[in-house]
Amino acid sequence: MKAFQGKVAVITGAASGIGRALAERCVQEGMKVVLADVEEQALQQTGRDLAAQGAETLAVQTDVSQAGDVERLAQKAFETYSAVHLLFNNAGVGAGKTAWESTLADWEWVLGVNLYGVIHGIRSFVPRMLESGVDGYIVNTASMAGLTSSPGLSVYMASKHAVVSLTETLYHELTLRGASIGVSVLCPGFVKTRIQDAERNRPARLQNAPDAPVSPVQQPSRAEQEGGQLLQQALRAGMSPQQLTDMTFTAMSEGRFYIYPPEFKGGIQVHMEDILTLRNPTLLLPK
């Protein structure tokens, strides 16, 4: 997709971070923007900020983990604008510890937002986009965590690997149908967002019980502690959401499926070589 002027974009997780940067770029491109987020006050403020720039927006509070919410979002978007040209399934959260220490509530929350949010977006929007017959584009936000592996982020990693696979499958399916809908998977690395503060939007029913005393078996190893510290430092030094948005629009203009920062190519290569050479997984820590 090369021309954006006058088209309609729907963005989930639009009230902060990558989602807000995508919304701002869509406005700069002259698009009408449907903003979706679970955080109502931030969502309304984003709508007001963009409207002050002369943008035409529609703000719809949406919990992407709930199929009914996303279906309502699609209905409102198409009722208001008759068509949707760009769909950014972008909302995401992070939680959990090791694969065995992450709670069922951690799994349900993270998979509900990160994976089912994309599933619901595809199921509610793709049939309408196909029926409308207009040229379109879908960008699903995964992560470098979906192209590599690392310890301590089991729930998040699983959700993002699933989004990558789902998006690859969607690409093939739409191509075989001859659909005029492009597809990309966005795999950010370290980006300065509030994902580390995602608990602010965690539903009460999926909250973990107050921390119990940690047994020696549950104590993180020194390597895990150092890895966590490196991750925090990398996030603080990461790229801006605006830089990532520039990469995304360039990739859409080129019709390029995989979108990721070039400095992570080495890590992806190591991961692929592990698979191709039957080598055990290589541990890669943030630099």
C-alpha positions in Angstrom: 0.0 0.0 0.0 1.5 3.3 -1.1 -1.4 5.8 -0.9 -2.9 6.6 2.5 -4.7 9.9 2.0 -8.4 9.7 2.8 -8.3 6.1 3.9 -9.6 4.6 7.2 -7.3 3.0 9.8 -8.3 1.0 12.8 -5.7 0.7 15.6 -6.0 -1.3 18.8 -3.9 -0.3 21.8 -4.1 3.2 20.3 -3.9 5.2 23.5 -0.2 4.8 24.2 3.1 3.6 23.0 3.3 2.1 19.5 -0.5 2.4 19.0 -0.5 6.1 19.6 2.5 6.6 17.4 0.7 4.7 14.6 -2.4 6.8 15.1 -0.4 10.0 14.9 1.3 8.9 11.7 -2.0 7.9 10.1 -3.3 11.4 10.9 -0.2 12.9 9.3 -0.9 10.8 6.2 -4.4 12.3 6.0 -6.3 9.3 7.2 -9.5 8.9 9.3 -8.6 6.9 12.4 -10.6 4.6 14.6 -9.0 4.4 18.0 -9.5 1.4 20.2 -8.1 0.9 23.7 -9.2 -0.6 27.0 -7.9 2.4 28.9 -10.8 4.8 28.5 -9.4 8.1 29.8 -6.2 7.8 27.8 -8.2 6.8 24.8 -10.4 9.9 25.0 -7.4 12.1 25.5 -5.7 10.6 22.5 -8.9 11.3 20.5 -9.0 14.9 21.7 -5.3 15.4 20.9 -5.6 14.2 17.4 -8.8 16.1 16.8 -6.9 19.3 17.8 -4.6 18.5 14.9 -7.7 18.5 12.6 -8.0 14.7 12.4 -11.3 12.9 12.0 -11.3 10.2 14.7 -13.7 7.7 16.3 -12.8 6.4 19.8 -14.2 3.1 20.8 -13.3 1.6 24.2 -12.4 -2.0 23.5 -11.1 -5.0 25.4 -9.5 -6.9 22.5 -9.6 -10.1 24.6 -13.4 -10.1 24.3 -14.8 -11.2 21.0 -17.9 -9.1 21.5 -15.9 -5.9 22.0 -13.9 -6.4 18.8 -17.1 -7.2 16.9 -18.7 -4.0 18.2 -15.5 -2.1 17.1 -15.8 -3.5 13.6 -19.5 -2.7 13.4 -19.0 0.9 14.5 -16.0 1.4 12.1 -17.9 0.2 9.1 -21.2 1.9 10.1 -19.3 5.2 10.4 -16.9 5.0 7.4 -18.3 2.2 5.2 -14.8 0.8 4.7 -11.6 0.0 6.6 -8.4 0.1 4.7 -5.7 -0.4 7.4 -6.1 -2.7 10.4 -3.4 -2.6 13.1 -4.0 -5.4 15.6 -1.5 -3.8 18.0 -2.7 -4.1 21.6 -0.3 -6.1 23.8 0.6 -6.8 27.4 3.3 -8.6 29.3 3.3 -10.7 32.5 4.5 -14.0 33.9 7.7 -15.6 35.1 9.2 -19.0 34.2 7.0 -21.5 32.3 6.1 -23.3 35.5 5.8 -20.3 37.8 3.5 -18.2 35.6 0.0 -18.5 36.9 -3.1 -19.5 34.9 -4.2 -15.9 35.3 -1.0 -14.8 33.7 -1.6 -17.1 30.8 -5.2 -16.2 30.4 -4.5 -12.4 30.4 -1.5 -12.4 28.1 -2.9 -14.8 25.6 -6.3 -13.1 25.8 -4.8 -9.7 24.7 -1.8 -10.6 22.7 -3.1 -13.6 20.7 -6.9 -13.6 21.0 -6.9 -9.9 20.4 -5.3 -10.6 16.9 -7.7 -13.6 16.4 -10.7 -11.5 17.2 -9.5 -8.7 14.9 -9.0 -11.1 12.0 -12.4 -12.7 12.5 -14.3 -9.4 12.8 -12.6 -7.3 10.2 -11.3 -9.6 7.4 -14.7 -10.8 6.2 -15.9 -7.2 6.1 -12.8 -6.0 4.3 -13.1 -8.8 1.7 -16.8 -8.0 1.2 -16.1 -4.3 0.7 -13.7 -5.2 -2.1 -11.3 -2.2 -1.4 -7.5 -2.5 -1.3 -6.5 -3.0 2.3 -3.6 -3.8 4.6 -3.3 -5.7 8.0 -0.4 -5.3 10.4 -0.3 -7.6 13.4 2.1 -6.6 16.2 4.1 -9.5 17.4 7.7 -9.0 18.8 11.3 -10.1 18.3 10.1 -12.5 21.1 8.2 -14.2 18.3 11.3 -14.8 16.2 13.8 -15.8 18.9 13.7 -17.3 22.4 14.9 -16.3 25.8 14.2 -17.3 29.4 11.8 -15.8 31.9 9.2 -14.5 29.4 7.4 -17.8 28.7 3.9 -16.5 28.5 4.9 -13.4 26.4 7.1 -15.5 24.1 4.4 -18.1 23.5 1.9 -15.4 22.6 4.2 -13.7 20.2 5.4 -16.8 18.4 1.7 -17.7 17.9 1.0 -14.2 16.4 3.9 -14.6 13.9 2.6 -18.0 12.8 -1.0 -16.8 12.6 0.1 -13.8 10.5 2.2 -16.0 8.2 -0.8 -18.2 7.7 -3.2 -15.3 7.1 -0.8 -14.0 4.4 -0.9 -17.3 2.6 -4.7 -17.6 2.9 -5.4 -14.1 1.5 -2.8 -14.6 -1.3 -4.5 -17.9 -2.3 -7.9 -16.1 -2.4 -6.4 -13.4 -4.6 -7.5 -10.8 -2.1 -6.3 -7.2 -2.4 -5.3 -7.1 1.3 -1.6 -6.9 2.2 -0.3 -8.4 5.4 2.8 -7.7 7.6 3.9 -8.9 11.0 5.5 -6.2 13.1 8.3 -7.5 15.4 9.6 -4.7 17.5 12.7 -5.0 19.5 13.3 -2.7 22.5 10.9 0.2 22.3 10.2 2.9 24.8 6.6 2.1 25.7 4.7 1.4 28.9 4.4 -2.3 28.4 6.3 -2.8 31.7 3.4 -1.0 33.3 0.7 -3.1 31.6 -0.6 -4.3 34.9 -2.5 -1.0 35.2 -5.1 -2.4 32.8 -5.2 -6.0 34.1 -8.8 -7.1 34.9 -9.6 -7.7 38.5 -10.7 -11.3 37.8 -7.2 -12.1 36.4 -5.2 -10.5 39.2 -2.7 -12.7 41.0 -3.0 -13.2 44.7 -0.7 -11.0 46.8 2.9 -12.4 46.7 3.5 -15.3 49.0 6.9 -15.9 50.6 9.3 -17.1 47.9 10.7 -20.6 48.4 14.4 -21.3 47.6 13.2 -23.3 44.6 11.4 -20.2 43.2 14.3 -17.8 43.8 15.6 -16.6 40.4 19.1 -17.5 39.6 21.9 -14.9 39.3 21.8 -15.3 35.5 18.1 -14.7 35.5 18.5 -11.6 37.6 21.2 -10.2 35.4 19.1 -11.0 32.3 16.2 -9.1 33.8 18.4 -6.1 34.5 19.8 -6.1 31.0 16.2 -6.2 29.6 15.2 -3.2 31.7 18.3 -1.3 30.5 17.6 -2.3 26.9 14.0 -1.1 27.1 15.1 2.3 28.5 17.6 2.7 25.7 15.3 1.4 23.0 14.0 3.1 19.9 11.0 5.5 20.0 7.6 4.4 18.9 7.8 7.0 16.1 10.9 5.3 14.7 9.2 2.0 14.7 6.2 3.6 13.0 8.4 5.0 10.2 9.7 1.4 9.7 6.2 0.1 9.5 5.0 2.5 6.9 8.1 2.0 4.8 7.4 -1.8 4.9 3.8 -1.3 4.0 4.8 0.9 1.0 7.1 -1.9 -0.1 4.7 -4.7 0.6 7.2 -6.3 2.9 5.9 -9.0 5.3 8.5 -9.1 8.1 9.2 -5.8 9.9 11.9 -5.8 12.5 14.9 -3.6 13.5 17.9 -4.6 11.3 20.2 -4.9 14.4 18.3 -8.0 15.4 19.0 -9.9 12.2 21.9 -11.7 13.9 19.8 -13.1 16.7 17.2 -14.3 14.2 19.9 -16.0 12.2 21.3 -17.8 15.3 17.7 -19.0 16.1 17.2 -20.3 12.5 20.7 -22.0 12.6 19.8 -23.7 15.8 16.8 -25.3 14.1 18.5 -26.1 10.8 21.6 -27.6 12.3 19.7 -29.4 15.1 21.7 -27.4 17.6 20.2 -26.9 21.1 18.7 -23.4 21.6 21.4 -20.7 22.0 20.9 -18.3 24.9 20.9 -14.7 23.7 20.8 -11.9 26.2 20.0 -8.2 25.6 23.0 -6.0 24.8 
